[in-house]
């Protein structure tokens, strides 16, 4: 199945079957999201894998009636970091040195550039930037799932403040960005066979 077949196949699942994804599949998808593109490679977010039915039952009350939060195999929560600054860059530098085996001094100019770029943002702009990076990872997860014929439903329609409280995100320096239900579509989901509604290429794409 090529990429276009995979993307035509995927849709936002309305009803999931009770079949569970195996741990290898879930870890493969989460690891794909981990490898996602990110501004400066800083990855200012965390990915939470919520398998517990009890936790998801608590979250359901704050999910605007979206039963799939409870019925899906696994619920993924993308959460942006709330404290963005020099330490965000320093964390990346530590990983860079560890991964590539080069002295931090070799990228000192780039490090200074990253720190200045973040320092120039207001707190609100930093937070918006962090959420944007989480959304990029969300897109990577959805595409990876489609390529593996794993069903998904991304959602931003939930009570973010309540989710943060239930999951204890504030204590972790995080706030929720988006959630994704993972699993297999139910045979009762009538929307699964409907044509995908997307604008035509020439209407959406501007060439210059």
Secondary structure, 3 states (H helix, E strand, C coil): CCHHHHHHHCCECCCECCCCCCHHHHHHHHHHHHCCCCHHHCCCEEEEEECCHHHHHHHHCCCCCCCHHHHCCEEEEEEEECCCCHHHHHHHHHHHHHHHCCCHHHHHHHHHHHHHHHHCCCHHHHHHHHHHHHHHHHHHHHHHHHHCCCEEEEECCCCHHHHHHHHCCHHHCEEEEEEEEEECECCCCHHHHCCCCCCCHHHHCCCC
